[in-house]
Amino acid sequence: MTVVPDAFPAAAGRVARWVGRGVQAASAIDRTRLLTRALSLGAAALIWQWASSHHLSLRVIDFRNVPAPTEVAGAAAALVASPKLGHHVRSSLFRVFAGFAAAAVVGIALGLLVGRLKRAADLFSPLLEVMRPIPGVAWIPLAILMFPSSELSMVFITFMGALFPILLNTVHGVEGLDRRVVAGSRALGARSVALFREVILPGALPSIVTGLSIGMGTAWFCLVTAEMISGQYGIGYYTWESYNLQRYPDIVVGMLFIGFFGMVSSALVKAIGARLTPWYRLEGRTP
C-alpha cells in the first residue's frame, strides 16, 4: 500500500473547513433565535405601552389602571438605586434556595425508595398522596403555628411547594427504568448499594432534573405567596406592600423581578442537570 504524504494535509484542510462551516451555521442559528426572542419581548412591550397609554378597555380586560412600561422602567430604576433592593433579594434567595435544597434531598431520597422498594411505597405513599393535592398556600396558617419564627415558616412553605414535583418525577424515573438493565446488573454482581449508585440513580437522573426544574418554579410561587402574608423583607413582600400603598408601577417591578430570578434559577438547575447527564439530549426539536 502506497501512502501519499501530501494527502494528509489536504484531508486535514477539508475537515477543518467542514468544522468551520458547521460552527458558522450553528452561530447563525443561535443569533437568529436570539433575535427572534428579543423581537417577541419588544413586541409585547410595545403592545403593552400602546394599551396602557390609550387606556384600552375590552370589558373582559382593562388597561386603564395598568402602568405603562415607561412608568415601570422609572420605578425599576428607583428600586435598583435604593438600598432596600439588596435586603429584598437576599431574603428571597435565602428562603427559596434553603427550602429547595431541603426538598431536593428529601424528594430524591424518598423518590428512590418509593420507586424501588414496595415496602417503602406501602409505608409512605398513602401519606404522600393525601398531602400532595394540598397547595403550598394552604400550609401558611399551619406553618405559622408550627414554627417559632416567620423565617422558618416561609422556608417550610417553600419546601412543601418544591417537594412533590421532585418526588413524583424521581419515582417516575425509577419506575421507568428498563428491568432488563437492572436484571443484567444484578447478574453481573451488582449489590444493593452499587445498584442504586451506578444503575438506578443515573437512569432516573433525567427525570430527577426535570422534577428539580419544576420544583424551583413552584418554590418561587409558594415563597412569594408566603412573603405577602408573613414577610417583612423579600420580593413578594415588596410587591404586596406596593399594592397596599397603591404604587402600581412598583407592583409590576416586583413581578418582573420574581420572573427574572425564577427564570435564572430554573436555568441554573437545567445547566447543572445537563452537566450531570451528558449522555441525555433532547431529540426531535427543529432549529
C-alpha positions in Angstrom: 0.0 0.0 0.0 1.4 3.4 -1.1 0.9 6.3 1.2 0.9 9.8 -0.3 2.2 12.3 2.3 0.5 15.3 0.6 -2.9 13.6 1.1 -2.9 14.1 4.8 -2.6 18.0 4.9 -5.3 18.1 2.2 -7.7 15.9 4.1 -7.0 17.8 7.3 -7.8 21.1 5.5 -11.1 19.7 4.2 -12.1 18.6 7.8 -11.1 22.0 9.2 -13.3 23.7 6.6 -16.2 21.4 7.3 -15.9 22.1 11.1 -15.6 25.8 10.4 -18.8 25.8 8.3 -20.6 23.9 11.0 -19.6 26.4 13.7 -20.6 29.3 11.5 -24.0 27.6 10.7 -24.6 27.0 14.5 -23.7 30.6 15.3 -26.0 31.9 12.7 -28.9 29.8 14.1 -28.1 31.0 17.6 -28.1 34.6 16.5 -31.4 34.1 14.7 -33.0 32.5 17.7 -31.7 35.3 20.0 -33.0 37.9 17.6 -36.4 36.2 17.4 -36.7 36.1 21.2 -35.7 39.7 21.6 -38.2 40.8 18.9 -41.0 38.9 20.7 -40.2 40.7 24.0 -40.1 44.0 22.2 -43.4 43.4 20.5 -45.1 42.5 23.8 -43.7 45.7 25.4 -44.9 47.9 22.6 -48.4 46.4 22.7 -48.4 46.9 26.5 -47.3 50.5 26.1 -49.9 51.2 23.5 -52.8 49.6 25.5 -51.8 51.5 28.7 -51.3 54.9 27.1 -54.6 54.6 25.2 -56.5 53.3 28.3 -57.7 50.3 26.4 -60.8 48.7 27.8 -62.2 45.5 26.3 -64.6 44.8 29.1 -63.0 41.4 29.9 -59.6 43.1 30.3 -59.0 46.7 31.3 -55.7 48.6 30.9 -56.9 52.0 32.2 -55.2 51.5 35.6 -52.3 49.4 34.4 -49.0 51.3 34.4 -47.1 51.6 31.1 -43.6 50.2 30.6 -42.1 53.7 30.8 -43.6 54.1 34.3 -42.4 50.7 35.3 -38.9 51.5 34.0 -38.7 54.6 36.2 -39.9 52.6 39.2 -37.3 49.9 38.5 -34.5 52.4 38.3 -35.6 53.9 41.6 -35.6 50.4 43.2 -32.2 49.5 41.8 -30.8 52.7 43.3 -32.4 52.0 46.7 -30.5 50.1 49.4 -33.7 48.1 50.1 -33.2 46.1 47.0 -30.4 44.1 48.5 -32.4 43.2 51.6 -35.4 42.1 49.5 -33.2 40.0 47.1 -31.1 38.4 49.8 -34.1 37.4 51.9 -36.0 35.8 49.0 -32.9 34.0 47.6 -32.1 32.5 51.0 -35.7 31.3 51.6 -36.2 29.8 48.2 -32.8 28.0 48.0 -33.0 26.8 51.6 -36.4 25.3 51.0 -35.5 24.0 47.6 -32.3 22.3 48.8 -34.2 20.5 51.6 -36.9 19.5 49.2 -34.3 18.1 46.7 -32.6 16.0 49.4 -35.9 14.6 50.8 -37.7 14.3 47.5 -34.9 12.4 45.7 -34.2 10.1 48.7 -37.9 9.3 49.1 -38.5 9.0 45.4 -35.7 6.5 45.0 -37.1 4.4 47.9 -40.7 4.6 46.9 -40.0 3.9 43.3 -37.7 0.9 44.0 -39.0 -0.7 47.2 -42.5 -2.0 47.6 -42.4 -1.7 51.4 -41.3 1.9 51.2 -44.2 2.6 48.8 -46.7 0.9 51.1 -45.3 2.9 54.1 -45.0 6.4 52.5 -47.4 6.5 49.6 -50.7 6.8 51.5 -49.5 9.8 53.5 -47.8 11.4 50.5 -50.9 11.0 48.3 -53.0 12.7 50.9 -50.6 15.6 51.3 -49.8 16.0 47.5 -53.0 17.8 46.5 -52.7 20.4 49.3 -51.4 23.6 47.7 -48.5 25.4 49.4 -50.7 28.4 50.2 -52.9 26.2 52.4 -49.8 25.4 54.6 -49.3 29.0 55.6 -51.6 29.1 58.7 -50.3 25.8 60.0 -46.7 26.8 59.3 -47.1 30.0 61.3 -48.4 27.8 64.2 -45.7 25.2 63.9 -42.6 27.3 63.7 -41.4 29.9 66.2 -40.2 32.4 63.6 -41.8 33.6 60.3 -38.5 32.9 58.6 -38.7 29.2 59.2 -42.3 29.1 58.3 -41.6 30.7 54.9 -38.7 28.2 54.3 -41.1 25.4 55.2 -43.7 26.6 52.7 -41.1 26.8 50.0 -40.0 23.3 50.9 -43.6 21.9 50.6 -44.0 23.6 47.3 -40.9 22.1 45.7 -41.1 18.7 47.4 -43.8 16.9 45.3 -42.6 17.8 41.8 -39.2 16.5 42.7 -40.6 13.4 44.5 -43.0 12.4 41.7 -40.5 12.8 38.9 -38.0 10.8 40.8 -40.5 8.0 41.3 -41.4 8.2 37.6 -37.8 8.0 36.6 -37.1 4.9 38.8 -40.2 3.1 37.7 -39.5 3.8 34.1 -36.1 2.0 34.1 -35.7 -0.9 31.9 -36.0 -4.0 34.1 -33.6 -5.9 31.8 -30.9 -3.4 32.7 -31.4 -3.9 36.4 -31.6 -7.7 36.0 -28.4 -7.6 33.9 -26.6 -5.5 36.5 -27.6 -8.0 39.2 -26.4 -10.9 37.1 -23.0 -9.2 36.8 -22.8 -9.0 40.6 -24.1 -5.5 41.5 -25.4 -5.4 45.0 -28.0 -3.0 46.5 -25.8 0.0 47.2 -23.9 -0.3 43.9 -27.1 -0.9 42.0 -28.6 2.3 43.4 -25.4 4.3 42.8 -24.4 3.1 39.4 -27.7 2.0 37.7 -30.9 3.3 39.3 -29.7 6.8 40.1 -28.1 7.6 36.7 -31.0 6.0 34.9 -33.5 8.2 36.8 -31.4 11.3 36.7 -33.0 12.9 33.6 -36.5 12.7 35.3 -35.0 14.0 38.5 -33.5 17.0 36.8 -37.0 17.7 35.3 -38.5 17.5 38.7 -35.9 19.9 40.1 -36.6 22.4 37.4 -40.3 22.3 38.0 -39.8 22.3 41.8 -37.7 25.5 41.5 -40.7 27.3 39.8 -43.2 26.1 42.4 -40.7 27.1 45.2 -40.8 30.7 43.9 -44.6 30.6 43.7 -45.0 29.5 47.2 -42.3 31.8 48.6 -43.8 34.9 47.1 -47.2 33.9 48.5 -45.7 33.3 51.9 -43.9 36.7 51.9 -47.1 38.5 51.0 -48.6 37.2 54.2 -45.9 36.9 56.8 -42.7 38.6 55.4 -41.0 41.8 56.3 -38.5 41.7 53.5 -38.5 39.9 50.2 -39.7 40.4 46.6 -43.1 39.1 47.4 -43.4 41.4 50.4 -42.3 44.3 48.2 -44.9 43.5 45.6 -47.8 43.2 48.2 -46.7 46.4 50.0 -46.7 48.3 46.7 -50.3 47.2 46.1 -51.4 48.3 49.6 -49.7 51.7 49.1 -51.1 52.0 45.6 -47.7 52.2 43.9 -48.9 50.4 40.8 -45.6 50.6 38.8 -43.8 49.0 41.7 -46.2 46.1 41.6 -45.1 45.3 38.0 -41.4 45.8 39.0 -41.8 43.2 41.8 -43.5 40.8 39.3 -40.7 41.3 36.8 -38.0 40.7 39.5 -39.8 37.5 40.5 -40.0 36.3 36.9 -36.3 37.2 36.3 -34.9 35.4 39.4 -37.2 32.4 38.8 -36.0 32.2 35.2 -32.4 32.4 36.2 -32.9 29.8 39.0 -34.5 27.3 36.6 -31.8 27.9 34.0 -29.2 27.2 36.7 -30.8 23.9 37.6 -31.1 22.9 34.0 -27.4 23.8 33.4 -26.3 21.7 36.3 -28.6 18.9 35.1 -27.0 19.0 31.7 -23.6 18.7 33.2 -24.7 15.7 35.3 -26.4 13.9 32.3 -24.1 14.4 29.3 -25.5 11.3 27.7 -29.0 12.7 27.6 -30.1 15.1 24.9 -33.5 16.2 23.7 -34.2 15.0 20.2 -36.7 15.9 17.5 -36.5 19.7 18.1 -36.0 21.6 14.9 -33.7 24.7 14.9 
